[in-house]
Amino acid sequence: MATIYALHKKTNLKREDIKRNLGDLIKIDWVRETKLANAMYSVNRENEYVNHLASFFRAVGYIGQHES
């Protein structure tokens, strides 16, 4: 899980762009938002399309075998 701040620090994208993109990904159920002290975001590993995309990224070596 990550906050918008953590995503901003890791990607250097504008926070407004991150918020808009997360909103789009939440709408298609690729990302879940959990409200704790701050809103936290995580990949929806129960979504079939997310799993196919992660498998593709692993197959081409874009992400490691243990990541999703």
Backbone as ProteinMPNN parsed JSONL, in Angstrom:
{"seq_chain_A": "MATIYALHKKTNLKREDIKRNLGDLIKIDWVRETKLANAMYSVNRENEYVNHLASFFRAVGYIGQHES", "coords_chain_A": {"N_chain_A": [[0.843, -1.177, 0.0], [0.367, 2.296, -0.596], [0.764, 5.818, -0.082], [-0.402, 8.898, -1.597], [1.641, 10.727, -1.36], [3.916, 9.016, -1.088], [3.856, 7.761, -3.593], [4.277, 9.986, -5.189], [6.903, 10.728, -4.382], [8.322, 8.499, -5.285], [7.835, 8.437, -8.047], [8.011, 11.018, -9.037], [5.922, 12.305, -10.261], [3.327, 14.779, -10.691], [1.263, 15.575, -7.921], [-1.447, 16.081, -8.436], [-1.809, 14.795, -10.887], [-1.331, 12.158, -10.112], [-3.473, 11.752, -8.326], [-5.646, 11.988, -10.12], [-5.097, 9.873, -11.886], [-5.179, 7.685, -10.099], [-7.864, 7.832, -9.37], [-9.072, 7.113, -11.813], [-8.095, 4.463, -12.041], [-9.231, 3.308, -9.784], [-11.93, 3.422, -10.476], [-12.061, 1.464, -12.494], [-11.536, -0.714, -11.024], [-8.896, -1.585, -10.598], [-7.284, -0.654, -8.67], [-7.368, -0.28, -5.145], [-8.719, 1.785, -2.586], [-7.937, 2.525, 0.704], [-8.942, 3.905, 3.679], [-7.1, 5.075, 6.186], [-5.202, 6.653, 8.603], [-4.252, 8.266, 6.632], [-5.268, 8.268, 3.188], [-4.747, 5.202, 1.64], [-3.351, 3.332, -1.025], [-3.619, 0.439, -3.076], [-2.739, -2.249, -5.283], [-5.316, -4.059, -6.837], [-5.361, -7.215, -6.336], [-7.215, -9.162, -6.786], [-8.42, -8.679, -9.155], [-8.909, -9.8, -12.378], [-7.772, -8.729, -14.765], [-5.693, -7.166, -13.782], [-4.046, -9.165, -12.728], [-3.348, -10.519, -15.108], [-1.906, -8.486, -16.385], [0.2, -8.118, -14.546], [1.395, -10.644, -14.783], [2.283, -10.521, -17.428], [4.164, -8.397, -17.197], [6.012, -9.656, -15.499], [6.824, -11.749, -17.181], [8.188, -10.415, -19.23], [10.258, -9.387, -17.849], [10.017, -6.945, -16.592], [9.141, -6.564, -13.976], [10.055, -8.17, -10.862], [9.917, -11.677, -9.951], [8.578, -11.971, -7.503], [6.98, -9.745, -7.221], [3.883, -7.906, -7.777]], "CA_chain_A": [[0.0, 0.0, 0.0], [1.149, 3.528, -0.675], [0.044, 7.09, -0.062], [-0.111, 9.754, -2.748], [2.973, 11.276, -1.103], [4.911, 7.997, -1.404], [3.858, 7.604, -5.05], [4.896, 11.205, -5.71], [8.343, 10.642, -4.138], [8.91, 7.418, -6.081], [7.645, 8.641, -9.484], [8.191, 12.427, -9.38], [4.742, 12.83, -10.947], [2.586, 15.78, -9.93], [0.238, 14.967, -7.058], [-2.744, 16.184, -9.115], [-1.847, 13.721, -11.885], [-1.449, 10.894, -9.379], [-4.853, 11.658, -7.837], [-6.527, 11.735, -11.266], [-4.84, 8.513, -12.369], [-5.71, 6.745, -9.109], [-9.323, 7.854, -9.518], [-9.403, 6.297, -12.99], [-7.809, 3.059, -11.742], [-10.244, 2.864, -8.814], [-13.186, 3.233, -11.223], [-12.038, 0.192, -13.232], [-11.281, -1.746, -10.016], [-7.517, -2.052, -10.631], [-6.661, -0.16, -7.44], [-8.301, -0.107, -4.025], [-8.382, 2.84, -1.645], [-8.243, 2.22, 2.089], [-8.769, 5.118, 4.465], [-6.566, 4.914, 7.529], [-4.889, 8.04, 8.953], [-4.215, 8.83, 5.282], [-5.76, 7.326, 2.186], [-3.702, 4.292, 1.168], [-3.747, 2.721, -2.29], [-2.95, -0.819, -3.369], [-3.192, -2.962, -6.475], [-6.377, -5.019, -6.55], [-4.863, -8.506, -6.802], [-8.338, -10.03, -7.099], [-8.902, -8.313, -10.479], [-8.352, -10.685, -13.4], [-6.946, -7.961, -15.694], [-4.477, -6.794, -13.05], [-3.214, -10.368, -12.667], [-2.788, -10.748, -16.448], [-0.907, -7.447, -16.612], [1.356, -8.454, -13.711], [2.046, -11.817, -15.398], [2.992, -10.027, -18.603], [5.335, -7.655, -16.74], [6.986, -10.635, -15.012], [7.332, -12.511, -18.326], [9.13, -9.6, -20.005], [11.321, -8.965, -16.952], [9.818, -5.578, -16.103], [9.09, -6.671, -12.516], [10.59, -9.431, -10.373], [8.989, -12.799, -9.78], [7.814, -11.855, -6.264], [6.167, -8.536, -7.236], [2.642, -7.911, -8.568]], "C_chain_A": [[0.889, 1.241, 0.0], [0.227, 4.737, -0.596], [0.361, 7.85, -1.348], [1.286, 10.353, -2.587], [4.065, 10.275, -1.493], [5.001, 7.773, -2.918], [4.527, 8.802, -5.721], [6.426, 11.136, -5.557], [9.006, 9.601, -5.047], [8.875, 7.715, -7.586], [7.974, 10.047, -9.964], [7.053, 12.99, -10.23], [4.074, 13.88, -10.064], [1.495, 15.082, -9.124], [-1.138, 14.999, -7.719], [-2.899, 15.079, -10.158], [-2.017, 12.363, -11.217], [-2.883, 10.71, -8.901], [-5.81, 11.323, -8.971], [-6.354, 10.305, -11.768], [-5.367, 7.457, -11.4], [-7.23, 6.681, -9.188], [-9.783, 7.0, -10.684], [-9.204, 4.812, -12.703], [-8.775, 2.484, -10.713], [-11.554, 2.575, -9.528], [-13.216, 1.908, -11.97], [-11.611, -0.971, -12.338], [-9.884, -2.346, -10.098], [-6.785, -1.671, -9.363], [-7.747, -0.016, -6.389], [-7.787, 1.003, -3.122], [-8.833, 2.425, -0.257], [-7.975, 3.478, 2.896], [-8.343, 4.757, 5.88], [-6.339, 6.343, 8.037], [-4.816, 8.86, 7.668], [-4.834, 7.812, 4.342], [-4.579, 6.507, 1.687], [-4.235, 3.585, -0.078], [-2.958, 1.447, -2.512], [-3.546, -1.431, -4.626], [-4.254, -3.964, -6.043], [-5.979, -6.367, -7.144], [-5.976, -9.51, -7.094], [-8.89, -9.75, -8.496], [-8.159, -9.133, -11.531], [-7.406, -9.936, -14.351], [-5.636, -7.526, -15.045], [-3.53, -7.988, -12.991], [-2.592, -10.69, -14.014], [-1.686, -9.735, -16.746], [0.363, -7.725, -15.803], [2.112, -9.647, -14.288], [2.849, -11.402, -16.624], [4.265, -9.298, -18.189], [6.418, -8.585, -16.195], [7.632, -11.368, -16.183], [8.357, -11.718, -19.136], [10.252, -9.037, -19.145], [11.193, -7.55, -16.428], [9.717, -5.514, -14.591], [9.63, -8.037, -12.123], [9.51, -10.465, -10.177], [8.105, -12.649, -8.554], [6.896, -10.638, -6.237], [4.903, -8.748, -8.044], [2.188, -6.498, -8.771]], "O_chain_A": [[2.004, 1.233, 0.522], [-0.937, 4.68, -0.993], [1.275, 7.488, -2.089], [2.029, 10.472, -3.561], [5.034, 10.646, -2.155], [6.095, 7.613, -3.46], [5.254, 8.648, -6.703], [7.156, 11.449, -6.497], [10.124, 9.807, -5.519], [9.771, 7.299, -8.32], [8.192, 10.26, -11.157], [7.208, 14.041, -10.852], [4.234, 13.871, -8.843], [0.882, 14.122, -9.59], [-1.913, 14.052, -7.58], [-3.974, 14.497, -10.301], [-2.764, 11.516, -11.706], [-3.452, 9.629, -9.054], [-6.687, 10.475, -8.813], [-7.333, 9.611, -12.042], [-5.936, 6.451, -11.825], [-7.817, 5.603, -9.087], [-10.756, 6.254, -10.573], [-10.043, 3.99, -13.074], [-9.102, 1.298, -10.765], [-12.221, 1.588, -9.22], [-14.272, 1.284, -12.077], [-11.355, -2.074, -12.821], [-9.691, -3.499, -9.71], [-5.78, -2.288, -9.013], [-8.891, 0.322, -6.694], [-6.582, 1.149, -2.918], [-9.98, 2.02, -0.064], [-6.892, 4.055, 2.803], [-9.119, 4.209, 6.662], [-7.237, 7.174, 7.902], [-5.263, 10.007, 7.626], [-4.914, 6.627, 4.666], [-3.531, 7.059, 1.349], [-5.424, 3.279, -0.169], [-1.775, 1.373, -2.18], [-4.694, -1.171, -4.984], [-4.115, -4.633, -5.019], [-6.231, -6.63, -8.32], [-5.704, -10.6, -7.597], [-9.739, -10.499, -8.98], [-6.928, -9.151, -11.563], [-6.349, -10.46, -14.704], [-4.59, -7.521, -15.693], [-2.325, -7.827, -13.186], [-1.431, -11.092, -14.073], [-0.647, -10.093, -17.301], [1.472, -7.582, -16.317], [3.343, -9.658, -14.283], [3.965, -11.878, -16.833], [5.33, -9.542, -18.756], [7.607, -8.339, -16.399], [8.843, -11.587, -16.187], [9.298, -12.301, -19.674], [11.103, -8.297, -19.639], [12.15, -7.004, -15.879], [10.149, -4.538, -13.978], [9.663, -8.956, -12.941], [8.321, -10.153, -10.234], [6.981, -13.151, -8.552], [6.098, -10.506, -5.309], [4.835, -9.641, -8.888], [1.163, -6.264, -9.411]]}, "name": "protein", "num_of_chains": 1, "seq": "MATIYALHKKTNLKREDIKRNLGDLIKIDWVRETKLANAMYSVNRENEYVNHLASFFRAVGYIGQHES"}
